[in-house]
Amino acid sequence: MTATAQGIRLTVHVQPRAKSPGVGGLHGDALKVRVSAAPVDGAANEAVTQALAAAFGVAARNVRVVAGASARRKVVDIDGASVAAAETLARGG
């Protein structure tokens, strides 16, 4: 994860169809995001955007998938978020 002029850029690992949705912990070097949506017609990407927005306390419009739209591993920009908040989530909290 790196700081940008507007917020942060981080790599996430998405687990679609998760029984318990949430954001936290690591999968390798990526922040783990569990969503209940299936990876069909962008539903999982929308769920990832909503989950990250809620976890970082920003509006969903401030979360953008910039790489990996059709992959489990994605690069995401989050405007208004801090590296410290991402590190806290990565530790599971």
Jmol script that loads the backbone (N, CA, C; Angstrom):
load data "model"
ATOM      1  N   MET A   1       0.839  -1.180   0.000  1.00  0.00           N
ATOM      2  CA  MET A   1       0.000   0.000   0.000  1.00  0.00           C
ATOM      3  C   MET A   1       0.877   1.233   0.000  1.00  0.00           C
ATOM      4  N   THR A   2       0.443   2.198  -0.756  1.00  0.00           N
ATOM      5  CA  THR A   2       1.222   3.427  -0.874  1.00  0.00           C
ATOM      6  C   THR A   2       0.305   4.635  -0.768  1.00  0.00           C
ATOM      7  N   ALA A   3       0.872   5.711  -0.271  1.00  0.00           N
ATOM      8  CA  ALA A   3       0.125   6.966  -0.192  1.00  0.00           C
ATOM      9  C   ALA A   3       0.113   7.620  -1.568  1.00  0.00           C
ATOM     10  N   THR A   4      -1.011   8.244  -1.899  1.00  0.00           N
ATOM     11  CA  THR A   4      -1.141   9.030  -3.123  1.00  0.00           C
ATOM     12  C   THR A   4      -1.490  10.459  -2.713  1.00  0.00           C
ATOM     13  N   ALA A   5      -1.563  11.349  -3.679  1.00  0.00           N
ATOM     14  CA  ALA A   5      -1.901  12.740  -3.377  1.00  0.00           C
ATOM     15  C   ALA A   5      -3.292  12.860  -2.755  1.00  0.00           C
ATOM     16  N   GLN A   6      -4.215  11.980  -3.165  1.00  0.00           N
ATOM     17  CA  GLN A   6      -5.592  12.060  -2.675  1.00  0.00           C
ATOM     18  C   GLN A   6      -5.913  11.066  -1.559  1.00  0.00           C
ATOM     19  N   GLY A   7      -5.097  10.034  -1.374  1.00  0.00           N
ATOM     20  CA  GLY A   7      -5.414   8.997  -0.387  1.00  0.00           C
ATOM     21  C   GLY A   7      -4.398   7.880  -0.429  1.00  0.00           C
ATOM     22  N   ILE A   8      -4.863   6.666  -0.771  1.00  0.00           N
ATOM     23  CA  ILE A   8      -3.961   5.518  -0.832  1.00  0.00           C
ATOM     24  C   ILE A   8      -4.258   4.654  -2.048  1.00  0.00           C
ATOM     25  N   ARG A   9      -3.269   3.867  -2.430  1.00  0.00           N
ATOM     26  CA  ARG A   9      -3.426   2.832  -3.454  1.00  0.00           C
ATOM     27  C   ARG A   9      -3.013   1.531  -2.784  1.00  0.00           C
ATOM     28  N   LEU A  10      -3.873   0.529  -2.877  1.00  0.00           N
ATOM     29  CA  LEU A  10      -3.541  -0.737  -2.257  1.00  0.00           C
ATOM     30  C   LEU A  10      -4.006  -1.905  -3.103  1.00  0.00           C
ATOM     31  N   THR A  11      -3.398  -3.042  -2.834  1.00  0.00           N
ATOM     32  CA  THR A  11      -3.763  -4.284  -3.500  1.00  0.00           C
ATOM     33  C   THR A  11      -4.702  -5.040  -2.578  1.00  0.00           C
ATOM     34  N   VAL A  12      -5.789  -5.549  -3.141  1.00  0.00           N
ATOM     35  CA  VAL A  12      -6.740  -6.338  -2.357  1.00  0.00           C
ATOM     36  C   VAL A  12      -6.903  -7.713  -2.990  1.00  0.00           C
ATOM     37  N   HIS A  13      -7.193  -8.689  -2.149  1.00  0.00           N
ATOM     38  CA  HIS A  13      -7.534 -10.036  -2.602  1.00  0.00           C
ATOM     39  C   HIS A  13      -9.005 -10.233  -2.260  1.00  0.00           C
ATOM     40  N   VAL A  14      -9.815 -10.498  -3.274  1.00  0.00           N
ATOM     41  CA  VAL A  14     -11.262 -10.598  -3.094  1.00  0.00           C
ATOM     42  C   VAL A  14     -11.682 -12.056  -2.981  1.00  0.00           C
ATOM     43  N   GLN A  15     -12.501 -12.332  -1.981  1.00  0.00           N
ATOM     44  CA  GLN A  15     -13.098 -13.649  -1.827  1.00  0.00           C
ATOM     45  C   GLN A  15     -14.604 -13.495  -2.069  1.00  0.00           C
ATOM     46  N   PRO A  16     -15.065 -13.786  -3.299  1.00  0.00           N
ATOM     47  CA  PRO A  16     -16.501 -13.677  -3.578  1.00  0.00           C
ATOM     48  C   PRO A  16     -17.265 -14.830  -2.935  1.00  0.00           C
ATOM     49  N   ARG A  17     -18.562 -14.654  -2.812  1.00  0.00           N
ATOM     50  CA  ARG A  17     -19.455 -15.665  -2.236  1.00  0.00           C
ATOM     51  C   ARG A  17     -19.038 -16.086  -0.827  1.00  0.00           C
ATOM     52  N   ALA A  18     -18.522 -15.155  -0.058  1.00  0.00           N
ATOM     53  CA  ALA A  18     -18.081 -15.446   1.306  1.00  0.00           C
ATOM     54  C   ALA A  18     -19.282 -15.566   2.235  1.00  0.00           C
ATOM     55  N   LYS A  19     -19.179 -16.469   3.187  1.00  0.00           N
ATOM     56  CA  LYS A  19     -20.260 -16.633   4.164  1.00  0.00           C
ATOM     57  C   LYS A  19     -20.292 -15.478   5.159  1.00  0.00           C
ATOM     58  N   SER A  20     -19.116 -14.931   5.476  1.00  0.00           N
ATOM     59  CA  SER A  20     -19.063 -13.798   6.405  1.00  0.00           C
ATOM     60  C   SER A  20     -18.297 -12.645   5.751  1.00  0.00           C
ATOM     61  N   PRO A  21     -19.023 -11.706   5.128  1.00  0.00           N
ATOM     62  CA  PRO A  21     -18.373 -10.577   4.453  1.00  0.00           C
ATOM     63  C   PRO A  21     -17.609  -9.693   5.437  1.00  0.00           C
ATOM     64  N   GLY A  22     -16.550  -9.071   4.952  1.00  0.00           N
ATOM     65  CA  GLY A  22     -15.789  -8.151   5.785  1.00  0.00           C
ATOM     66  C   GLY A  22     -14.470  -7.783   5.149  1.00  0.00           C
ATOM     67  N   VAL A  23     -13.784  -6.848   5.779  1.00  0.00           N
ATOM     68  CA  VAL A  23     -12.477  -6.387   5.321  1.00  0.00           C
ATOM     69  C   VAL A  23     -11.511  -6.557   6.480  1.00  0.00           C
ATOM     70  N   GLY A  24     -10.389  -7.212   6.225  1.00  0.00           N
ATOM     71  CA  GLY A  24      -9.381  -7.346   7.272  1.00  0.00           C
ATOM     72  C   GLY A  24      -8.496  -8.546   7.072  1.00  0.00           C
ATOM     73  N   GLY A  25      -7.289  -8.421   7.557  1.00  0.00           N
ATOM     74  CA  GLY A  25      -6.305  -9.474   7.420  1.00  0.00           C
ATOM     75  C   GLY A  25      -5.594  -9.381   6.082  1.00  0.00           C
ATOM     76  N   LEU A  26      -4.630 -10.258   5.918  1.00  0.00           N
ATOM     77  CA  LEU A  26      -3.839 -10.259   4.695  1.00  0.00           C
ATOM     78  C   LEU A  26      -3.941 -11.593   3.983  1.00  0.00           C
ATOM     79  N   HIS A  27      -3.838 -11.549   2.678  1.00  0.00           N
ATOM     80  CA  HIS A  27      -3.669 -12.732   1.832  1.00  0.00           C
ATOM     81  C   HIS A  27      -2.395 -12.454   1.052  1.00  0.00           C
ATOM     82  N   GLY A  28      -1.283 -13.002   1.514  1.00  0.00           N
ATOM     83  CA  GLY A  28       0.014 -12.610   0.961  1.00  0.00           C
ATOM     84  C   GLY A  28       0.297 -11.177   1.359  1.00  0.00           C
ATOM     85  N   ASP A  29       0.486 -10.309   0.380  1.00  0.00           N
ATOM     86  CA  ASP A  29       0.719  -8.891   0.665  1.00  0.00           C
ATOM     87  C   ASP A  29      -0.507  -8.030   0.378  1.00  0.00           C
ATOM     88  N   ALA A  30      -1.649  -8.666   0.149  1.00  0.00           N
ATOM     89  CA  ALA A  30      -2.869  -7.943  -0.220  1.00  0.00           C
ATOM     90  C   ALA A  30      -3.875  -7.944   0.932  1.00  0.00           C
ATOM     91  N   LEU A  31      -4.592  -6.842   1.078  1.00  0.00           N
ATOM     92  CA  LEU A  31      -5.661  -6.750   2.060  1.00  0.00           C
ATOM     93  C   LEU A  31      -6.801  -7.663   1.635  1.00  0.00           C
ATOM     94  N   LYS A  32      -7.306  -8.470   2.556  1.00  0.00           N
ATOM     95  CA  LYS A  32      -8.359  -9.427   2.236  1.00  0.00           C
ATOM     96  C   LYS A  32      -9.735  -8.759   2.340  1.00  0.00           C
ATOM     97  N   VAL A  33     -10.541  -8.923   1.281  1.00  0.00           N
ATOM     98  CA  VAL A  33     -11.908  -8.392   1.250  1.00  0.00           C
ATOM     99  C   VAL A  33     -12.839  -9.552   0.928  1.00  0.00           C
ATOM    100  N   ARG A  34     -13.752  -9.859   1.864  1.00  0.00           N
ATOM    101  CA  ARG A  34     -14.718 -10.935   1.660  1.00  0.00           C
ATOM    102  C   ARG A  34     -16.082 -10.312   1.359  1.00  0.00           C
ATOM    103  N   VAL A  35     -16.690 -10.745   0.245  1.00  0.00           N
ATOM    104  CA  VAL A  35     -18.006 -10.232  -0.139  1.00  0.00           C
ATOM    105  C   VAL A  35     -18.934 -11.405  -0.417  1.00  0.00           C
ATOM    106  N   SER A  36     -20.211 -11.219  -0.161  1.00  0.00           N
ATOM    107  CA  SER A  36     -21.176 -12.294  -0.396  1.00  0.00           C
ATOM    108  C   SER A  36     -21.618 -12.362  -1.852  1.00  0.00           C
ATOM    109  N   ALA A  37     -21.386 -11.314  -2.614  1.00  0.00           N
ATOM    110  CA  ALA A  37     -21.813 -11.270  -4.019  1.00  0.00           C
ATOM    111  C   ALA A  37     -20.997 -12.234  -4.875  1.00  0.00           C
ATOM    112  N   ALA A  38     -21.649 -12.738  -5.909  1.00  0.00           N
ATOM    113  CA  ALA A  38     -20.972 -13.597  -6.880  1.00  0.00           C
ATOM    114  C   ALA A  38     -20.241 -12.724  -7.898  1.00  0.00           C
ATOM    115  N   PRO A  39     -19.169 -13.244  -8.491  1.00  0.00           N
ATOM    116  CA  PRO A  39     -18.433 -12.459  -9.483  1.00  0.00           C
ATOM    117  C   PRO A  39     -19.105 -12.480 -10.851  1.00  0.00           C
ATOM    118  N   VAL A  40     -20.316 -11.949 -10.901  1.00  0.00           N
ATOM    119  CA  VAL A  40     -21.111 -11.948 -12.130  1.00  0.00           C
ATOM    120  C   VAL A  40     -21.588 -10.528 -12.402  1.00  0.00           C
ATOM    121  N   ASP A  41     -21.395 -10.062 -13.625  1.00  0.00           N
ATOM    122  CA  ASP A  41     -21.881  -8.743 -14.059  1.00  0.00           C
ATOM    123  C   ASP A  41     -21.422  -7.606 -13.152  1.00  0.00           C
ATOM    124  N   GLY A  42     -20.223  -7.703 -12.598  1.00  0.00           N
ATOM    125  CA  GLY A  42     -19.686  -6.631 -11.775  1.00  0.00           C
ATOM    126  C   GLY A  42     -20.244  -6.553 -10.367  1.00  0.00           C
ATOM    127  N   ALA A  43     -21.060  -7.524  -9.967  1.00  0.00           N
ATOM    128  CA  ALA A  43     -21.672  -7.481  -8.636  1.00  0.00           C
ATOM    129  C   ALA A  43     -20.617  -7.550  -7.534  1.00  0.00           C
ATOM    130  N   ALA A  44     -19.619  -8.399  -7.698  1.00  0.00           N
ATOM    131  CA  ALA A  44     -18.575  -8.511  -6.680  1.00  0.00           C
ATOM    132  C   ALA A  44     -17.747  -7.226  -6.615  1.00  0.00           C
ATOM    133  N   ASN A  45     -17.450  -6.623  -7.757  1.00  0.00           N
ATOM    134  CA  ASN A  45     -16.693  -5.363  -7.752  1.00  0.00           C
ATOM    135  C   ASN A  45     -17.465  -4.271  -7.028  1.00  0.00           C
ATOM    136  N   GLU A  46     -18.757  -4.195  -7.254  1.00  0.00           N
ATOM    137  CA  GLU A  46     -19.582  -3.207  -6.557  1.00  0.00           C
ATOM    138  C   GLU A  46     -19.579  -3.484  -5.057  1.00  0.00           C
ATOM    139  N   ALA A  47     -19.663  -4.751  -4.680  1.00  0.00           N
ATOM    140  CA  ALA A  47     -19.631  -5.117  -3.263  1.00  0.00           C
ATOM    141  C   ALA A  47     -18.278  -4.772  -2.643  1.00  0.00           C
ATOM    142  N   VAL A  48     -17.197  -4.973  -3.387  1.00  0.00           N
ATOM    143  CA  VAL A  48     -15.858  -4.613  -2.906  1.00  0.00           C
ATOM    144  C   VAL A  48     -15.784  -3.109  -2.678  1.00  0.00           C
ATOM    145  N   THR A  49     -16.284  -2.334  -3.625  1.00  0.00           N
ATOM    146  CA  THR A  49     -16.288  -0.874  -3.496  1.00  0.00           C
ATOM    147  C   THR A  49     -17.046  -0.449  -2.245  1.00  0.00           C
ATOM    148  N   GLN A  50     -18.223  -1.018  -2.038  1.00  0.00           N
ATOM    149  CA  GLN A  50     -19.041  -0.677  -0.868  1.00  0.00           C
ATOM    150  C   GLN A  50     -18.350  -1.089   0.432  1.00  0.00           C
ATOM    151  N   ALA A  51     -17.766  -2.289   0.451  1.00  0.00           N
ATOM    152  CA  ALA A  51     -17.106  -2.789   1.660  1.00  0.00           C
ATOM    153  C   ALA A  51     -15.898  -1.930   2.028  1.00  0.00           C
ATOM    154  N   LEU A  52     -15.092  -1.581   1.034  1.00  0.00           N
ATOM    155  CA  LEU A  52     -13.920  -0.750   1.304  1.00  0.00           C
ATOM    156  C   LEU A  52     -14.326   0.655   1.737  1.00  0.00           C
ATOM    157  N   ALA A  53     -15.355   1.209   1.116  1.00  0.00           N
ATOM    158  CA  ALA A  53     -15.837   2.537   1.505  1.00  0.00           C
ATOM    159  C   ALA A  53     -16.276   2.530   2.967  1.00  0.00           C
ATOM    160  N   ALA A  54     -17.015   1.507   3.364  1.00  0.00           N
ATOM    161  CA  ALA A  54     -17.471   1.413   4.753  1.00  0.00           C
ATOM    162  C   ALA A  54     -16.291   1.226   5.707  1.00  0.00           C
ATOM    163  N   ALA A  55     -15.341   0.376   5.338  1.00  0.00           N
ATOM    164  CA  ALA A  55     -14.201   0.094   6.209  1.00  0.00           C
ATOM    165  C   ALA A  55     -13.318   1.324   6.420  1.00  0.00           C
ATOM    166  N   PHE A  56     -13.175   2.145   5.389  1.00  0.00           N
ATOM    167  CA  PHE A  56     -12.317   3.326   5.482  1.00  0.00           C
ATOM    168  C   PHE A  56     -13.092   4.595   5.818  1.00  0.00           C
ATOM    169  N   GLY A  57     -14.414   4.509   5.913  1.00  0.00           N
ATOM    170  CA  GLY A  57     -15.222   5.667   6.272  1.00  0.00           C
ATOM    171  C   GLY A  57     -15.256   6.746   5.210  1.00  0.00           C
ATOM    172  N   VAL A  58     -15.278   6.327   3.945  1.00  0.00           N
ATOM    173  CA  VAL A  58     -15.354   7.278   2.834  1.00  0.00           C
ATOM    174  C   VAL A  58     -16.571   6.935   1.978  1.00  0.00           C
ATOM    175  N   ALA A  59     -16.939   7.850   1.097  1.00  0.00           N
ATOM    176  CA  ALA A  59     -18.046   7.588   0.174  1.00  0.00           C
ATOM    177  C   ALA A  59     -17.605   6.570  -0.875  1.00  0.00           C
ATOM    178  N   ALA A  60     -18.548   5.777  -1.352  1.00  0.00           N
ATOM    179  CA  ALA A  60     -18.242   4.752  -2.353  1.00  0.00           C
ATOM    180  C   ALA A  60     -17.649   5.366  -3.619  1.00  0.00           C
ATOM    181  N   ARG A  61     -18.013   6.594  -3.941  1.00  0.00           N
ATOM    182  CA  ARG A  61     -17.468   7.236  -5.146  1.00  0.00           C
ATOM    183  C   ARG A  61     -15.970   7.510  -5.012  1.00  0.00           C
ATOM    184  N   ASN A  62     -15.431   7.432  -3.797  1.00  0.00           N
ATOM    185  CA  ASN A  62     -14.002   7.654  -3.566  1.00  0.00           C
ATOM    186  C   ASN A  62     -13.171   6.386  -3.709  1.00  0.00           C
ATOM    187  N   VAL A  63     -13.816   5.269  -4.024  1.00  0.00           N
ATOM    188  CA  VAL A  63     -13.120   3.988  -4.181  1.00  0.00           C
ATOM    189  C   VAL A  63     -13.182   3.592  -5.649  1.00  0.00           C
ATOM    190  N   ARG A  64     -12.000   3.358  -6.246  1.00  0.00           N
ATOM    191  CA  ARG A  64     -11.939   2.991  -7.662  1.00  0.00           C
ATOM    192  C   ARG A  64     -11.034   1.786  -7.856  1.00  0.00           C
ATOM    193  N   VAL A  65     -11.520   0.797  -8.603  1.00  0.00           N
ATOM    194  CA  VAL A  65     -10.681  -0.327  -9.012  1.00  0.00           C
ATOM    195  C   VAL A  65      -9.893   0.151 -10.226  1.00  0.00           C
ATOM    196  N   VAL A  66      -8.566   0.203 -10.109  1.00  0.00           N
ATOM    197  CA  VAL A  66      -7.739   0.712 -11.202  1.00  0.00           C
ATOM    198  C   VAL A  66      -7.047  -0.403 -11.980  1.00  0.00           C
ATOM    199  N   ALA A  67      -7.025  -1.610 -11.438  1.00  0.00           N
ATOM    200  CA  ALA A  67      -6.447  -2.754 -12.153  1.00  0.00           C
ATOM    201  C   ALA A  67      -7.051  -4.034 -11.593  1.00  0.00           C
ATOM    202  N   GLY A  68      -7.236  -5.016 -12.468  1.00  0.00           N
ATOM    203  CA  GLY A  68      -7.733  -6.314 -12.033  1.00  0.00           C
ATOM    204  C   GLY A  68      -9.235  -6.405 -11.890  1.00  0.00           C
ATOM    205  N   ALA A  69      -9.979  -5.673 -12.702  1.00  0.00           N
ATOM    206  CA  ALA A  69     -11.438  -5.650 -12.573  1.00  0.00           C
ATOM    207  C   ALA A  69     -12.062  -7.036 -12.671  1.00  0.00           C
ATOM    208  N   SER A  70     -11.447  -7.950 -13.420  1.00  0.00           N
ATOM    209  CA  SER A  70     -12.030  -9.288 -13.560  1.00  0.00           C
ATOM    210  C   SER A  70     -11.205 -10.351 -12.833  1.00  0.00           C
ATOM    211  N   ALA A  71     -10.338  -9.928 -11.920  1.00  0.00           N
ATOM    212  CA  ALA A  71      -9.490 -10.865 -11.179  1.00  0.00           C
ATOM    213  C   ALA A  71      -9.774 -10.769  -9.682  1.00  0.00           C
ATOM    214  N   ARG A  72      -9.358 -11.784  -8.943  1.00  0.00           N
ATOM    215  CA  ARG A  72      -9.496 -11.718  -7.486  1.00  0.00           C
ATOM    216  C   ARG A  72      -8.540 -10.693  -6.885  1.00  0.00           C
ATOM    217  N   ARG A  73      -7.386 -10.550  -7.486  1.00  0.00           N
ATOM    218  CA  ARG A  73      -6.387  -9.595  -7.012  1.00  0.00           C
ATOM    219  C   ARG A  73      -6.585  -8.283  -7.768  1.00  0.00           C
ATOM    220  N   LYS A  74      -6.854  -7.218  -7.035  1.00  0.00           N
ATOM    221  CA  LYS A  74      -7.166  -5.928  -7.638  1.00  0.00           C
ATOM    222  C   LYS A  74      -6.287  -4.840  -7.030  1.00  0.00           C
ATOM    223  N   VAL A  75      -6.060  -3.798  -7.791  1.00  0.00           N
ATOM    224  CA  VAL A  75      -5.416  -2.591  -7.283  1.00  0.00           C
ATOM    225  C   VAL A  75      -6.508  -1.537  -7.178  1.00  0.00           C
ATOM    226  N   VAL A  76      -6.593  -0.914  -6.004  1.00  0.00           N
ATOM    227  CA  VAL A  76      -7.692  -0.003  -5.707  1.00  0.00           C
ATOM    228  C   VAL A  76      -7.134   1.321  -5.200  1.00  0.00           C
ATOM    229  N   ASP A  77      -7.690   2.424  -5.683  1.00  0.00           N
ATOM    230  CA  ASP A  77      -7.400   3.754  -5.144  1.00  0.00           C
ATOM    231  C   ASP A  77      -8.551   4.152  -4.230  1.00  0.00           C
ATOM    232  N   ILE A  78      -8.207   4.678  -3.053  1.00  0.00           N
ATOM    233  CA  ILE A  78      -9.225   5.138  -2.106  1.00  0.00           C
ATOM    234  C   ILE A  78      -8.870   6.562  -1.710  1.00  0.00           C
ATOM    235  N   ASP A  79      -9.646   7.513  -2.208  1.00  0.00           N
ATOM    236  CA  ASP A  79      -9.434   8.923  -1.877  1.00  0.00           C
ATOM    237  C   ASP A  79      -9.920   9.188  -0.457  1.00  0.00           C
ATOM    238  N   GLY A  80      -9.133   9.921   0.310  1.00  0.00           N
ATOM    239  CA  GLY A  80      -9.518  10.284   1.668  1.00  0.00           C
ATOM    240  C   GLY A  80      -9.157   9.247   2.712  1.00  0.00           C
ATOM    241  N   ALA A  81      -8.471   8.173   2.327  1.00  0.00           N
ATOM    242  CA  ALA A  81      -8.066   7.134   3.272  1.00  0.00           C
ATOM    243  C   ALA A  81      -6.588   7.292   3.597  1.00  0.00           C
ATOM    244  N   SER A  82      -6.177   6.723   4.730  1.00  0.00           N
ATOM    245  CA  SER A  82      -4.781   6.837   5.145  1.00  0.00           C
ATOM    246  C   SER A  82      -4.099   5.473   5.152  1.00  0.00           C
ATOM    247  N   VAL A  83      -2.787   5.501   5.005  1.00  0.00           N
ATOM    248  CA  VAL A  83      -2.001   4.269   5.078  1.00  0.00           C
ATOM    249  C   VAL A  83      -2.147   3.654   6.467  1.00  0.00           C
ATOM    250  N   ALA A  84      -2.216   4.483   7.506  1.00  0.00           N
ATOM    251  CA  ALA A  84      -2.363   3.976   8.873  1.00  0.00           C
ATOM    252  C   ALA A  84      -3.648   3.169   9.025  1.00  0.00           C
ATOM    253  N   ALA A  85      -4.740   3.645   8.443  1.00  0.00           N
ATOM    254  CA  ALA A  85      -6.006   2.905   8.507  1.00  0.00           C
ATOM    255  C   ALA A  85      -5.889   1.581   7.775  1.00  0.00           C
ATOM    256  N   ALA A  86      -5.214   1.577   6.636  1.00  0.00           N
ATOM    257  CA  ALA A  86      -5.026   0.339   5.879  1.00  0.00           C
ATOM    258  C   ALA A  86      -4.183  -0.651   6.665  1.00  0.00           C
ATOM    259  N   GLU A  87      -3.152  -0.167   7.345  1.00  0.00           N
ATOM    260  CA  GLU A  87      -2.307  -1.052   8.148  1.00  0.00           C
ATOM    261  C   GLU A  87      -3.083  -1.646   9.308  1.00  0.00           C
ATOM    262  N   THR A  88      -3.977  -0.867   9.909  1.00  0.00           N
ATOM    263  CA  THR A  88      -4.823  -1.385  10.985  1.00  0.00           C
ATOM    264  C   THR A  88      -5.728  -2.493  10.468  1.00  0.00           C
ATOM    265  N   LEU A  89      -6.350  -2.290   9.315  1.00  0.00           N
ATOM    266  CA  LEU A  89      -7.204  -3.323   8.724  1.00  0.00           C
ATOM    267  C   LEU A  89      -6.392  -4.557   8.352  1.00  0.00           C
ATOM    268  N   ALA A  90      -5.188  -4.361   7.867  1.00  0.00           N
ATOM    269  CA  ALA A  90      -4.334  -5.487   7.481  1.00  0.00           C
ATOM    270  C   ALA A  90      -3.992  -6.355   8.684  1.00  0.00           C
ATOM    271  N   ARG A  91      -3.909  -5.742   9.856  1.00  0.00           N
ATOM    272  CA  ARG A  91      -3.635  -6.506  11.078  1.00  0.00           C
ATOM    273  C   ARG A  91      -4.888  -7.202  11.596  1.00  0.00           C
ATOM    274  N   GLY A  92      -6.000  -7.016  10.908  1.00  0.00           N
ATOM    275  CA  GLY A  92      -7.235  -7.680  11.305  1.00  0.00           C
ATOM    276  C   GLY A  92      -8.148  -6.827  12.143  1.00  0.00           C
ATOM    277  N   GLY A  93      -7.831  -5.591  12.343  1.00  0.00           N
ATOM    278  CA  GLY A  93      -8.628  -4.743  13.207  1.00  0.00           C
ATOM    279  C   GLY A  93      -9.186  -3.608  12.503  1.00  0.00           C
TER     280      GLY A  93
END
end "model"
wireframe off; spacefill off
backbone 0.3
color backbone group
